[in-house]
Amino acid sequence: MLREMAREKQISTLKQNMEDRSVQMDKTEELEKPIDVRKEIAEAAKVSTGTLARFDKVQKERPDLVDEIVSIENEEADINTK
């Protein structure tokens, strides 16, 4: 008697796990496409992904140059707003 009850419980648990797995597989199929962060950043900056890649390379290799350019542009912006 106990053996039969244990067996039935095992089978029901296995069936439930199989249902859970199929539900999980369905959910993963419905996920959206991954986001291309580089593309999103380039679009926000209104430049191409190639231009963004070149900027990243310059920023990595010569951060002092990037800082200098940014400070010059900020100075020009201040002059234009006065």
KANORQUI-V217864 format. One line per field, one symbol per residue. phi: phi as a letter, one per 20 degrees, with the letter a starting at -180 (. if undefined). A space follows every 10 residues. Layout:
phi=???
This chain:
phi=.ffffffffg ffffffffff fffffffffe ffffeefgff ffffelceff fffffgffff ecffffffff ffffffffff ee
